[in-house]
Amino acid sequence: MPALAQDAAPPATEAATATLHADRPGAPIHRDVFGQFAEHLGHGIYGGIWVGKSSRIPNDAGYRRDVLAALKAINVPMVRWPGGCFADEYHWRDGIGATKDRPVKVNTNWGGVNEDNSFGTHEYFGLMDRLGASTYVAANLGSAPPAETAQWVEYITAPEGTTKLAKERQRNGHAAPWKIQYLGIGNELWGCGGNMRPEYAADLTNRYAQFAKSANGPMLKIASGPSDSNYEWTDALMRIAGKNIDGLALHYYTRPRDKDWNDKGAALGFPEREWATTMSHTLAMEEFITKHSAIMDKYDPAKRVMLAVDEWGTWYDPTPGTNPGFLEQQNSLRDAVVAGLNLNIFAHHSDRVRMAAIAQMVNVLQAMLLTDGPRMVKTPTYWVFDLYKSWQGATALPIEVTSPWYHKDEVAVPSVSASAVRDTAGQVHVALVNLDPNRAVPLSVSLGNLQASQAAGRIITGTAMDAHNSFDQPDVVTPQPFTAAQVANGTLSVTLPAKSVVVLDLR
């Protein structure tokens, strides 16, 4: 929901109310909605995930052991790679074969630094094997012909010992084929992927999708979709290419200041007004998904084609003193609240949003993890994903919220966001976000015919809007037990502390 003028908002009330409809289950929430994005950008790959086999940093065949353990602990279900803008300048052959023979190129999109291609196809799939995650390979549509994508897919998926490319894969150290769960057909074709018109992009999408054929199981093809409110793009892609794709990618970044990409606002030390605008801009995701989904419904009423929000998260001005092309930024309690809001929105639209990827996994934008040499720290956003693990594969339950409003200057937004699920074991979980940075909100939830007698869970909050974890103080924002919820007479009662994310398990 976008920001409203203060006089347009309903009058504020002291408490929030909600109704949980456990008897009206919605669509399952696909585990890949909690996916990640790892681009060749700054220290997202090199130093963040990959340090090489000879590194003194403890590693498993080149992969950081601390990062692997942290990602496995939150059940990372899917990772999109190699980009992003990087993907449409990436040629897969540069990243196979002996490392010493791989060409060094310049990463023209991100910082103008050398890319030595030491992390390529085999390294990516090795990471996925270690995480047990679905694979999402973004193909180069912007600067490579369809044959290059087709050959890459064949190299990855052709059965052992069959084709020339399968034999080349075996010589490079991996005889068995891999699976590609998702293939991205280009990236941001309206921008860094080629500055195209939507009709032209749709024609190219049809062409590239036609020749990319997996030889090892189903491969869902994800078209380069819209940014923000570019509804014309969605209409053209669905009208022209909708029958030949399995998903349409939506990209949307939350910026405190959204008028100028060169002035987005600071990650730390920001005024309350920028807390408010960040929340307002995040809630716009609800409107974007609703309207893009309505357009998709015109061409695909059965909802076969997913809306894949495969780039989302906060984007601030880079950390002072860092390479601005590396997109380094700290991650605070504000980001945790943004993550909770987005995950709740995705849960509300689980019928259409069946895959998503936060940008990005390590050291870039709204990262799960930050590293510095041998040190690693888990961010507040990481801990939100930890709280929501029960949402992976669960069934969405409708929950209707009537909330007081948080006001700051010209911004007015509802204070409370919620989602609820029934997990595969039958237990119900409720996620509650209070985005008001100053005021606790009492909340009563009518549970209807749900039989529950107690509620307990965990909370993420902090004393300051920009509370964050650092390498020297890694545990400033971490989940804490939350026992201040009661269930009586079919009602869940809880007071949500200011600027908090609470996840409750009902029993």
Order of alpha helices (4+ residues) and beta strands (2+ residues): beta-beta-beta-beta-alpha-beta-beta-beta-alpha-beta-alpha-alpha-beta-alpha-beta-alpha-beta-alpha-beta-alpha-beta-beta-beta-alpha-beta-beta-beta-beta-beta-beta-beta-beta-beta-beta-beta-beta
